């Protein structure tokens, strides 16, 4: 069996996140799907897939590690989120083909399931919405800090602390003590502010504080770590490959890492990152605001990872894309969990005719963020 073609599709979707799907074709009729969604950089990822074709076409698709090594090492220029997103999407598709070739779900080829289902959390920052989700069986929610405004001369950090604490107090009061709550700071605070936010949130017993500081300087995590906060620290959505995670894991700078299977190198690389974390008793909560194929790949990894904690689930995005793509076997979370698939490969298929009809090259920005004096701030 040989790879004959790589196809890419950018699926139109409201907002910045346009879903990027990779389809790998073979001369025996088997094909595989992967996802390489990278918001606002989707056209760059598609170009990267084209550049990587030379390492994939004509190869045996079941030689996944061999192809991965060629894509990563024979390109000379290593790393970078666009290149690694392309590699990740291709690698997932190769696993999908391999599972189909052997008639087994991917997680069985990775050693078999360690758990019966995959627990998930979704995004929610309002008590009213949380209560509606709880009626559907959800028991874990993530929101973000509040209070960033253009008022005054400089950012009002006291306002940020108070409004964030007030938001999570309302969530805790509404949801009760048995619901897991998480705060995602999106890498916006400086270390000092991150510490203040962490202390303000301590009364509400959060599962973790995510991306407390910008991702550019891993050493900043040490400053937050040394403050002795009671809340667990999590990060990693903007780190790639085992090499990108090594410093934060070996330094034990966080309690939970969050690799994204659509960016970090794919299924096997996510498992390697998790194994490195396991040696330091660090848990894994994969970053997954992605579409159905990325979610499917994450479920297979979560099924076999000993130190897996919980999977992110973009409630509306995954649901809408699955329905639009006509994939009635898509990975939908019900009662806050995803059941393990039984079909060969990743266990998901997409309606290619729909994808052809709804392609886009449009780039939609997240929006702009500025400090009160007009200078550029992180989004």
C-alpha positions as CSV (number, residue, x, y, z in Angstrom):
1,X,0.0,0.0,0.0
2,X,1.3,3.4,-1.0
3,X,0.2,7.0,-0.4
4,X,-1.0,8.5,-3.7
5,X,-2.5,11.9,-2.7
6,X,-2.9,14.5,0.0
7,X,-6.0,16.7,0.0
8,X,-6.7,19.7,2.2
9,X,-9.9,21.4,3.1
10,X,-10.5,24.7,5.0
11,X,-14.1,24.5,6.2
12,X,-15.9,27.8,6.6
13,X,-17.0,28.4,10.2
14,X,-18.2,31.5,12.1
15,X,-15.3,33.3,13.9
16,X,-11.6,32.9,13.6
17,X,-11.4,29.1,13.8
18,X,-11.7,27.7,10.3
19,X,-11.3,24.0,10.4
20,X,-8.4,22.5,8.4
21,X,-8.8,18.8,7.4
22,X,-6.2,16.6,5.7
23,X,-7.2,13.6,3.7
24,X,-4.5,11.0,2.8
25,X,-5.3,8.7,-0.1
26,X,-3.8,5.3,-0.9
27,X,-3.6,3.0,-4.0
28,X,-5.6,0.4,-2.2
29,X,-8.7,2.6,-1.6
30,X,-8.1,3.2,2.1
31,X,-7.9,6.8,3.2
32,X,-7.4,8.6,6.4
33,X,-8.5,11.9,8.0
34,X,-6.4,14.3,10.1
35,X,-7.0,17.8,11.4
36,X,-4.5,20.7,11.4
37,X,-6.8,23.6,12.4
38,X,-4.8,26.7,13.3
39,X,-6.9,29.8,13.5
40,X,-5.9,32.8,11.5
41,X,-3.0,30.8,10.0
42,X,-5.0,28.1,8.1
43,X,-3.8,29.1,4.6
44,X,-0.2,28.8,5.9
45,X,-0.9,25.3,7.2
46,X,-2.4,24.2,3.8
47,X,0.8,25.5,2.1
48,X,2.9,23.6,4.6
49,X,1.0,20.3,3.8
50,X,1.9,20.9,0.1
51,X,5.6,21.3,1.1
52,X,5.5,18.1,3.1
53,X,4.0,16.0,0.3
54,X,7.5,15.0,-0.9
55,X,8.1,13.0,2.3
56,X,4.7,11.2,2.1
57,X,3.8,10.4,-1.5
58,X,4.7,6.9,-2.5
59,X,5.4,5.8,1.1
60,X,3.7,3.0,3.0
61,X,1.2,4.9,5.2
62,X,1.7,2.4,8.1
63,X,5.3,3.5,8.5
64,X,4.1,6.4,10.6
65,X,7.2,7.0,12.7
66,X,9.4,6.8,9.6
67,X,7.3,9.4,7.7
68,X,7.1,11.6,10.8
69,X,10.9,11.6,11.2
70,X,11.3,12.5,7.5
71,X,8.8,15.4,7.7
72,X,10.3,16.7,10.8
73,X,14.1,16.2,10.2
74,X,14.5,16.3,6.4
75,X,12.9,19.6,6.1
76,X,16.0,21.1,7.8
77,X,14.0,24.0,9.4
78,X,12.3,22.3,12.4
79,X,9.4,23.3,14.5
80,X,7.1,26.3,14.2
81,X,3.3,26.0,14.8
82,X,2.4,26.0,11.1
83,X,4.8,23.3,10.0
84,X,3.9,21.2,13.1
85,X,0.2,21.6,12.6
86,X,0.6,20.3,9.0
87,X,2.7,17.3,10.4
88,X,0.1,16.7,13.0
89,X,-2.8,16.5,10.5
90,X,-0.9,14.2,8.2
91,X,0.2,12.0,11.1
92,X,-3.3,11.6,12.4
93,X,-4.5,10.6,8.9
94,X,-1.8,7.9,8.7
95,X,-3.0,6.5,12.0
96,X,-6.5,6.5,10.6
97,X,-5.4,4.5,7.6
98,X,-3.3,2.1,9.7
99,X,-6.2,1.3,12.0
100,X,-8.4,0.6,9.0
101,X,-5.7,-1.6,7.5
102,X,-5.6,-3.7,10.6
103,X,-9.3,-3.5,11.4
104,X,-8.8,-2.0,14.8
105,X,-9.5,1.4,16.5
106,X,-6.3,3.4,16.9
107,X,-6.2,3.2,20.7
108,X,-6.0,-0.6,20.4
109,X,-2.9,-0.3,18.3
110,X,-1.5,2.0,21.0
111,X,-1.8,-0.7,23.7
112,X,-5.5,-0.8,24.5
113,X,-7.8,1.3,26.6
114,X,-7.0,2.2,30.2
115,X,-10.4,3.8,30.8
116,X,-14.0,3.1,29.9
117,X,-14.8,6.7,28.7
118,X,-13.1,10.1,28.3
119,X,-14.3,12.8,30.8
120,X,-14.6,16.3,29.3
121,X,-15.1,19.9,30.2
122,X,-16.6,22.6,28.2
123,X,-16.4,26.4,28.0
124,X,-18.8,28.4,30.3
125,X,-18.4,31.5,32.4
126,X,-22.0,32.3,33.3
127,X,-24.0,30.6,36.1
128,X,-27.2,30.5,34.1
129,X,-25.5,28.7,31.2
130,X,-23.7,26.4,33.6
131,X,-26.9,25.3,35.2
132,X,-28.4,24.5,31.7
133,X,-25.3,22.4,30.9
134,X,-25.5,20.6,34.2
135,X,-29.0,19.5,33.2
136,X,-27.3,17.8,30.2
137,X,-24.9,16.0,32.5
138,X,-21.9,18.4,32.4
139,X,-19.8,18.7,35.6
140,X,-16.7,20.6,34.5
141,X,-16.5,24.2,33.1
142,X,-13.8,26.6,32.1
143,X,-14.0,30.4,31.9
144,X,-11.6,33.3,31.9
145,X,-10.6,36.4,33.8
146,X,-12.7,39.5,33.7
147,X,-12.1,43.2,34.1
148,X,-9.7,44.2,31.2
149,X,-11.0,47.5,30.0
150,X,-9.7,50.7,28.3
151,X,-10.7,52.8,31.3
152,X,-8.2,54.9,33.3
153,X,-4.5,55.5,32.5
154,X,-3.1,52.0,33.0
155,X,-4.7,48.5,33.3
156,X,-6.7,48.3,36.6
157,X,-5.3,45.1,38.0
158,X,-7.4,45.4,41.2
159,X,-10.5,45.5,39.0
160,X,-9.3,42.4,37.1
161,X,-8.8,40.5,40.4
162,X,-12.1,41.5,41.8
163,X,-14.2,40.9,38.7
164,X,-12.5,37.5,38.1
165,X,-13.0,36.4,41.7
166,X,-16.7,37.6,41.6
167,X,-17.3,35.6,38.4
168,X,-15.9,32.4,39.9
169,X,-17.7,33.0,43.2
170,X,-21.0,33.1,41.3
171,X,-20.1,30.0,39.3
172,X,-19.2,28.1,42.5
173,X,-22.3,29.2,44.3
174,X,-24.5,28.1,41.3
175,X,-22.7,24.8,40.5
176,X,-21.9,23.6,44.0
177,X,-18.7,22.0,45.3
178,X,-18.8,18.8,43.1
179,X,-18.3,20.6,39.8
180,X,-14.8,21.2,38.5
181,X,-14.1,24.9,37.6
182,X,-11.1,26.1,35.6
183,X,-9.8,29.6,34.8
184,X,-7.9,30.2,31.5
185,X,-5.9,33.4,31.7
186,X,-4.9,33.1,28.0
187,X,-1.3,34.0,28.7
188,X,-2.2,37.7,29.2
189,X,-1.1,38.5,32.8
190,X,2.5,39.3,33.8
191,X,3.8,37.0,36.6
192,X,2.9,39.5,39.4
193,X,-0.7,39.8,38.2
194,X,-1.0,36.1,37.7
195,X,-0.1,35.5,41.3
196,X,-2.7,38.1,42.4
197,X,-5.4,36.4,40.2
198,X,-4.4,33.0,41.6
199,X,-4.7,34.2,45.2
200,X,-8.1,35.8,44.5
201,X,-9.3,32.5,43.1
202,X,-8.1,30.3,45.9
203,X,-11.4,30.3,47.9
204,X,-13.2,28.7,44.9
205,X,-11.2,25.5,44.7
206,X,-10.4,25.5,41.0
207,X,-9.1,22.5,39.2
208,X,-6.5,24.6,37.5
209,X,-5.3,28.0,36.4
210,X,-4.4,27.8,32.7
211,X,-1.7,29.9,30.9
212,X,-1.1,32.2,33.8
213,X,1.7,33.9,32.0
214,X,2.7,34.5,28.3
215,X,4.2,31.4,26.7
216,X,7.3,33.1,25.4
217,X,9.3,32.8,28.6
218,X,8.9,29.5,30.5
219,X,11.0,30.8,33.4
220,X,8.1,33.2,34.2
221,X,6.2,30.1,35.4
222,X,8.8,29.7,38.1
223,X,7.9,33.1,39.6
224,X,4.2,32.0,39.8
225,X,5.2,28.5,41.1
226,X,7.3,30.0,43.9
227,X,4.4,32.1,45.1
228,X,2.9,29.0,46.7
229,X,-0.5,29.2,45.2
230,X,-2.9,26.5,46.2
231,X,-4.4,26.2,42.7
232,X,-2.7,23.9,40.2
233,X,-1.0,25.5,37.3
234,X,-1.6,24.3,33.7
235,X,-0.1,25.3,30.4
236,X,1.1,23.9,27.1
237,X,-1.3,24.7,24.2
238,X,1.4,26.8,22.6
239,X,4.3,24.4,23.1
240,X,5.2,21.8,20.5
241,X,6.9,18.4,20.5
242,X,8.6,16.7,23.5
243,X,11.4,19.2,23.1
244,X,9.1,22.1,23.6
245,X,7.7,20.6,26.8
246,X,11.0,19.4,28.2
247,X,11.9,22.5,30.2
248,X,8.6,23.0,31.9
249,X,8.3,19.3,32.8
250,X,11.8,18.8,34.0
251,X,11.6,22.1,36.0
252,X,8.2,20.9,37.4
253,X,6.9,24.3,36.7
254,X,3.3,23.2,36.2
255,X,1.0,20.5,37.6
256,X,-0.9,19.9,34.3
257,X,0.3,20.1,30.7
258,X,-2.0,20.8,27.8
259,X,-0.6,19.6,24.5
260,X,-2.8,20.1,21.4
261,X,-2.8,17.1,19.1
262,X,-3.4,19.3,16.1
263,X,-0.2,21.3,16.7
264,X,2.3,19.3,18.9
265,X,3.3,16.7,16.3
266,X,0.2,14.4,16.4
267,X,-0.9,11.2,18.1
268,X,2.4,9.5,18.8
269,X,4.1,12.8,19.9
270,X,1.3,13.6,22.3
271,X,1.9,10.2,23.9
272,X,5.6,10.9,24.2
273,X,5.0,14.2,25.8
274,X,2.6,12.6,28.2
275,X,5.1,9.8,29.1
276,X,7.7,12.5,29.9
277,X,5.2,14.2,32.1
278,X,4.3,10.9,33.8
279,X,7.8,10.5,35.1
280,X,7.3,13.8,37.1
281,X,3.8,13.0,38.2
282,X,2.4,15.7,36.0
283,X,-1.1,15.2,34.6
284,X,-2.3,15.8,31.0
285,X,-5.4,17.8,30.1
286,X,-5.2,18.1,26.3
287,X,-6.0,21.4,24.6
288,X,-8.8,20.7,22.2
289,X,-10.9,23.6,20.9
290,X,-10.8,21.8,17.6
291,X,-13.2,20.1,15.2
292,X,-14.4,16.5,15.0
293,X,-11.2,14.9,13.7
294,X,-8.9,16.6,16.3
295,X,-11.4,15.5,19.0
296,X,-11.4,12.0,17.7
297,X,-7.6,11.8,17.7
298,X,-7.5,13.3,21.2
299,X,-10.0,10.6,22.4
300,X,-7.8,7.8,21.2
301,X,-4.8,9.3,23.0
302,X,-6.8,9.9,26.2
303,X,-7.9,6.3,26.2
304,X,-4.4,4.9,26.6
305,X,-2.6,7.7,28.6
306,X,-2.1,6.8,32.3
307,X,-1.8,10.4,33.5
308,X,-4.7,11.8,31.5
309,X,-7.0,14.1,33.5
310,X,-9.7,15.6,31.4
311,X,-10.3,16.6,27.7
312,X,-11.4,20.1,26.5
313,X,-14.5,20.0,24.3
314,X,-15.6,23.0,22.2
315,X,-19.3,22.4,22.6
316,X,-20.8,24.4,19.8
317,X,-17.9,24.1,17.3
318,X,-17.7,20.3,17.4
319,X,-21.4,19.8,17.3
320,X,-22.0,22.2,14.4
321,X,-19.1,21.0,12.2
322,X,-20.1,17.3,12.7
323,X,-23.7,18.1,11.7
324,X,-22.6,20.2,8.7
325,X,-20.1,17.7,7.5
326,X,-22.7,14.9,7.6
327,X,-20.6,12.8,9.9
328,X,-23.3,11.1,12.0
329,X,-20.7,9.1,13.8
330,X,-18.9,12.2,15.1
331,X,-17.4,12.3,18.6
332,X,-20.0,14.1,20.6
333,X,-19.8,14.5,24.3
334,X,-22.8,13.4,26.2
335,X,-23.2,13.7,30.0
336,X,-19.8,15.3,30.0
337,X,-18.0,12.3,28.5
338,X,-17.1,10.7,25.2
339,X,-17.5,7.0,24.8
340,X,-14.6,5.1,23.3
341,X,-15.1,4.3,19.6
342,X,-15.3,0.8,18.2
343,X,-14.8,1.4,14.4
344,X,-11.4,0.9,12.8
345,X,-9.0,3.8,12.6
346,X,-10.0,7.0,14.2
347,X,-13.7,6.0,13.8
348,X,-14.8,9.1,12.0
349,X,-15.6,10.1,8.4
350,X,-16.5,13.4,6.8
351,X,-18.7,14.4,3.9
352,X,-16.2,15.4,1.3
353,X,-18.8,16.9,-1.1
354,X,-19.9,19.2,1.7
355,X,-16.3,20.2,2.4
356,X,-15.7,21.0,-1.3
357,X,-18.8,23.2,-1.4
358,X,-17.9,25.1,1.8
359,X,-14.2,25.8,1.5
360,X,-12.9,29.2,2.4
361,X,-9.6,31.1,2.4
362,X,-11.0,33.9,4.6
363,X,-9.0,34.9,7.6
364,X,-11.1,36.2,10.5
365,X,-9.2,37.8,13.3
366,X,-9.9,37.3,17.0
367,X,-10.3,41.0,17.4
368,X,-7.9,43.6,18.8
369,X,-6.9,44.2,22.4
370,X,-5.2,47.4,23.6
371,X,-4.1,48.9,26.9
372,X,-5.8,52.1,28.1
373,X,-3.0,54.2,26.5
374,X,-3.6,52.6,23.1
375,X,-0.6,50.3,23.1
376,X,-1.0,46.8,21.8
377,X,-2.0,44.1,24.4
378,X,-2.3,40.3,24.2
379,X,-5.7,39.0,23.0
